Structures are given as structure tokens and as C-alpha cells.
């Protein structure tokens, strides 16, 4: 344990140092003023990290120049020192001054003349508190590292863009936090068909991200073996409802829109399981069509009634799938956001950079945001085109 004793009185420094050494604390260092302490710590200002680590500081309250209260405030401004307990040593019995010292960041105080038993008891209590804080800080550090690894793994499962002669597929993605509850995926079924899915899991953070990773692991096998939207969604529902949780009152579920784009037949077959409607914008200027909800969200009930729907597609048509975090970026009343979103997609849907700028810009400070996913599919060749 490293303890720093700060006092402008050499006698006090000697007495306290001897008390601590006899109690078994071997690493004792001293400073004759707050300025000496700052130089020892190399704290020039609040932006400079402390160079030396201590487990505890005993700080005299009444010192010339910078007093103990102001010194304590400055220690709190140092990221490296703010968690080091400071015990204020004072001859002042003014309760207002003691309260000011505690407000400045002091952990405790002892009064002069120092009672050895009381001092050692307060030191032990402060060191126990610091050990607990250090344990939590180390746990938080490991958790941040694990979350960063999980974030990278989650981002790695997102598919690469498709730039084929028959269609292009692009995706935009931004999690609200380190981990996201949104996901998109697409797989080539054959030369003419792609299975495309977009998913939004219940909640935020780790739980929803784990649901998304579960869905991602199930999607590839399910899409490539079953292909058709109805059996794909039915199988996803079966796997999700089969999950067992320790709390029977908690059910994790997700919304999804799964579509099979077939350029040879010129069709989009889809099931919308409780998800925001997709949008199909026509190249010929005819009215766009929406991919409306056709069944309940996945994972809520063991049996759900699934309705598959089909739309025609032609060369130049663009299909947009998104999660609900995208329209929430639009400054409009709740009932008007979808219409405003559709207007932007119709006007700027061919410009991915414009869409990214509008819907995936910088976070707004202190505003709770949702995860965001947007998938843009453009048909280059339709039915009957070689």
C-alpha cells in the first residue's frame, strides 16, 4: 500500500509517518505542501494524468498557498487520482468547513491531535473502499473489452454489398450503443434469386444483441434450405419459441421482413412479421407500393398465422427495407414520419451517400436513439431480360 502524507508541519509529517510504519504500512511518502504534492504527482492541470499511483492520501486542511480543500478539488479533476481516497487532517472543528471538504471529494477526516487508533481505523475503512472501487473498475474494463469484441463480431456477420448484373444490394447500419438489436442479411439462393431479411429484436443492449446473433445464426441455414418466405418465418418462430429462459415471464421476440427477390420471374415474395412496411419504388413513375405487415412478430406465440404476399418487379425498381430507428430520425409528428420517410426514399433513393447523411449522421448528445438499419435493393434486369 502506498500512502502519501501532505502537511506543511515537519513534526506532523514525522509523527504520522511513524504511526503508519509501526502499523505495517511500509511505503510512506511525504509532501510539505499542496504544490509539492502536485509536482510529485506531476499534475500540472486538470488535463494532465497523474504519474504516480497512491492508494491513499492524508491531506492537511490548513496549509499556506493552496489549502487542503482546494487541493482535494484539483485531485478530483485528475482522472487517475479521483478514485484515490483522501482523508482530511484538520484542527478545525467547524462543521461547515468539514462539510466543504467532503463536498470537495474527501472520503473522511480525522482531527488533531491525531488519535492513532482512530486514524488507523479510518485508513483501513478507506482502503477497503478503494479496493472495492478498484475491483469494479477492473471488472468494468474487462466488460468494455468484451463488449468491443462482441461489437466487432456482430458487425462482422453483416453481409458485403452485392453488385451483380441483375441486382444490387446495399446496407446501412449504425447501433445506438456498442451492441445492436437490429440486423440485416442476404443470401444468394441461385443466379436469379436472393433471400433478404431485416430484423429488429425487442429491447436494447446485450439481450437484444444476443437475440440478433441467434437470429443471424439461424437465418443462413433457414433461408438456404427453405427459401420460401412462409416456411422460413415459421421455422424462425419455432426456433425462437423453443428458447428457454430462467424467468418464464420474459419472452424475447423480434420483428422481421423477409423477402425473396426473383429477377427471372420478376417478383418479390415476402412475409412481414410485425415489421415497419417496406417500400417498392417504381422506375416508371407509377405509384410506389408498400410491403405491409402480414403476421405477428416472431417468438411471441408458438403458432402464428403467416400470410405471404407477392409484388411484381421490373428493371430499375428499388426496394427499401428499414428498422424503426430510421424514421425516428425525421423531425415530424409520429403519424407523419412514415410518409416523410417515403418521400425522402422516392426522391433520393438512388443516392446512398445522401441517405446515409440524412439517416445515419452523428449522434445527438443526451438523446436516446434507436439502432438503425436500411437496405436498398435495385433491380437491374427483370423478367424476360437476358
N, C-alpha and C positions, 0 to 999 in steps of 0.2 A: 504494500500500500504506500503510495506517495502522497505526502501531506505537505502543503505549503502554508507557512505561518507568516502573516503580514502584520507588522506592528512597528511604530516609529520609536518605541522604547526598547533599548537593547536588553534591559533587565527582564522585561516581559517576554521577549523572544527566548532568552535563555531558560527562564522558568518553564515556559510551555514546552520547549524542545526537550527538556529533561523529563518532564512528566510523560511525554509521549514515548520517549526512548525506554523509560522504565516499564511502560505498559506494553512494550514489544513492537512498537512502530519504529522501524529502523531507517526508513527513507524519509527524512525530515529536511526540508529546505526552508530558508527564511528570506524575507524581503523587508527592508526598512521603510518602505512607502508604497503607495499605490503605483507610483511611477516606476519604481524598481520592479514591482510585480509585473507590470505590463511589458517592461523591457525583457524580463525573464521569460515571459510567455510569447514575446515578440508580437504583441498586439498593438500595432500602430494605430489602427482604426477598426471600425466595425466590420470592414470588408476583408481584413487580414486574418487568416486562420491561425490559431494558437499553434506554437511549435512544440510545446512541451505538454505532456499529459499528466494530470494530477487526479487523484481520487477524492481529494477533499481540500478545501481552503479555509483556514481560520483567519478571519479578517477583522482587524480593529476598526471600530466605528469612527472614533475621533482621531483623525490624522491631519497634519498640515497639508495644504495644497488640495489634493483630491481626497475627500473623506471616504469612509467605507461604503456609505450608501451609494454615492456616485460611482465608485469603483465597481460595486456589485451590478449596477445598471449596465456598465460597459461590458462586464463579463457576460451578461445576458445577451449582448449584441453579437457575441462571437459564437458561431455555430459549434465550434469544437469545445467551448467552455460552458455553454449554457446549461448543460446537464450535470456539471460538477457541483456537488453540494457546497454551499458556503455557510459556515457558522459564524455569525457576527459576535465579536467580543466587545462588550461595552461596559462602561462605568455609569452610563446614563440610565436612569430609571424612568425616563419619560415614555409613557406608553405610546404616545403619538410617534415618537422617533422610532420605537421598536416596530410599530405597525408600518412605518415608511420603509424600514429596512426589509421587512418581509415582503412588502409590495414590490420592492426593487429586485427581488429574486432570492433573498437569503432563505435558506432552508430552516434555520433555527438560530438561537442566540444563547450566549452564556454571559453572566455578569461578573464584573471584577469586584473584589478579589476572586480569582477563579477557584472554584471547588473542584479538586481533581476527580473525585468520583462522579460528580455531575458532568464534567467535561467529557470524560471517557464514555459515559453512558450516551451522551448526545452524539458523540463521534460514531459509536457503534450503530446507533439508530440511523444516522445519515449515510453511513457506508452500506448498511443493509438496503436502504432505499436506492442508493446508486447501483448496487449490484443487480437489483431488480430492474431498474431502468436499462442498464447495460444488456441484460438478458433480453428484454423486449426489443431494444434497438437491433441486436444481432438477429433475433427472430424476424423482425421486420425487414432487415437487409436480405436475409435468405429468401423471404417471401417475395420481395421485389425481384430478386434474380429469377426465382421460379416463375413469376408472372411474366417476366420478359421472355423467358424461354417458351412459355405457353403461348404468348402473343406471336412469337416467330413461327411456332409450329402451326398455330391457327391460320396465320397469313399464308403459310406455305401450301395449304390444301386448296387455296383458291386457284382455279384453272387459268392457264395462259390464254390470251386472246386468240380468236380464230379468224384467219384471213384467207378464206377459201374462195374458189371460183363461183360457188353457189350462194354462200352467205358469209357474213362477218358477225362475230360476237365480241362485244367489249363489255367490261365490267368496271364499275367504280365502287370503292369500298372505303369506309372510314369508321372505326369503332369509336364509341363515345368515351370508353375507358380503355384500359390496357387490353381487356378481352371483350369480345363482341358476342352478342346473341343473334347476329344476322349472318347469313351465308348465301352465296350463290355457287352453282355448279353446273357444268355442262359436259356432255359426253357424246362422242361420235358413235352413232348406232350403226350406220353404214355410210356409203358415199352421199346419200341424199337426205339422211335424217340425223337430227341432233335432239337429244333429250336435254332440256334446260329447266333448272329448278332454282327458285329463290325462297329462302326460309327466314322466318323471324320467330325466335324462341321466346317464351314467356320470361319476363323479368330482365334483369341486367346483371353484369358481372360474371363471377365464376360459375354459378349454377347454370345460367343461360348459355354460357360458352361451352360448358360440358355437354349440354343437350345438343348444341350445334355440332360439336365434334362427333357425338353419337350419330347424328343425322348424316354427317359427311361420310362416316364410315359405312353407313347403310345405303347411301344413295347410289354409289357406283354399282354395287352388286345388283341392287334392285332395278335400276334403270336398264342395265345391260342384259339382265335376264328376263325382265317382264315387259319392258319398253312402253307398253300402252299405259296412258295416264291413270286409268281406273285401277288396274291391279297394282301399279306402283304405289299409289297413295294408300290403297288398302293394306299393302304389306308394311309400309311405314307405320301406319296406325297400329297394326298388330304388334310390331316390334316395340313401339313406344309404350303401349298399354301393358306390355309384358314386363316392363321395368318394375323392380320392387324398391320401395323407399321405406326408411325406418319410420317416417311419420305417414300414417295412412291417409291423413287429411290433405297431404300435399300431392298434387298431380302436375307433373311437368308436361307442357304441351307446346306446340308450335303451329303457326300458320305457314302455309306454303302455296306456291303456284307452280305447278309442274306442267310443262308443255312439250309436245313433240312437234318440231318443225320439219315438214316433209316437202322439200323443194320439187321432187318428182311429181307428187300428187298435187302440189300447190295447196297444202292445208296446214293449219295449226290445230292440233287436238290438245285440249288442256283440261285440267281439274284445278279449280281454285278453292283451296281448303281454308276458308276464313281469312284470306289474304286481301290486301288492298287490290283493287282492279288494275289489271294491266291495260295497256293502250296499244292498239294497232292503227298506225297512221298510214293512210293510202297514198301511194305515189301519184295517182291520177287526180288527186284533189277531192275525191269523194269523201263523204263524212267518215271520220275515224270510228272504230269500233272498240268497245271495252271488253276485257276478259273478266266478267263479273264472278262473284262468289257462287260456287256451285255445291258446296258442302261445308260441314263444320270443320273446325281446326283439328289437327292430328294429335291424338293422345288423350282427348277428353273422355271418349266413350269407346268401349270395346267394339261396338257395332255402329257404323255410321253409313248413312245413305249417300253414295257418291254418284254425282252426275258428271259425265264427260260431255264437253261441248266442242264444236268444230267451227273454225273460220277459214275462209279461203284466203290465200296469199298470192301475191304476184310480184314480179321483179320490181325493185325499188321501194316496196313496202318496208316499214320499220316497226319493230315490236319493242315495247318498253315494259320492263318489269322492275318493280322497286319495293322497298320496305317503307313502313310508315314514318321513318325518320326523315325521308326526303321531303314530303310535302310539309312537314313541320318546320322546315327552314323558311317557308314562304310567309311573309308578313300579311296575313289575311285572316278573316274570321274562319272558324273551324269548318263551317258549311261551304265555304268558298275556296278552300285550299286545293281540293282535287281539281276543280275547274281551272284554277290558276296554274296548277302544275301541268295539266294537259295543254294549256295554251303555250307554255314555255316549250314543252316537248314537241308540239307541232311546228313551232317557229324555229327552234334551234336544235332539233333532234339529230341532225347530221353533223353537228359540231361538238365533239366530245369534250374539247377544252372549254367551251362555253358552258356546257352542263356541269363540268367539274368546278368551274369558277362559281357558278350560281348555287350549287347544292352541296359542295364539299369544301367550302372555304375554311378560313381559320375559325377556331372555336371562339364563342362569345364568353368572356370571363364571367364567372359566377352564375352561369345559366346552365340548367340541367338539359343536356341534349341526349338524343337517342342515337343508336347505331344507324348507319346509312348504307344502303346498297342500291345500285342501279345497274340494270343490264340492258344493253342496247343491241338488238339483232336487226341486221339489214339484209334483205333478200336481194341477191344479185341475179340469180336465174330462177325462174318459176317453172311451173308445169309446162311441158312441151318444148322447153328451150334446151338445146344441146350444149 
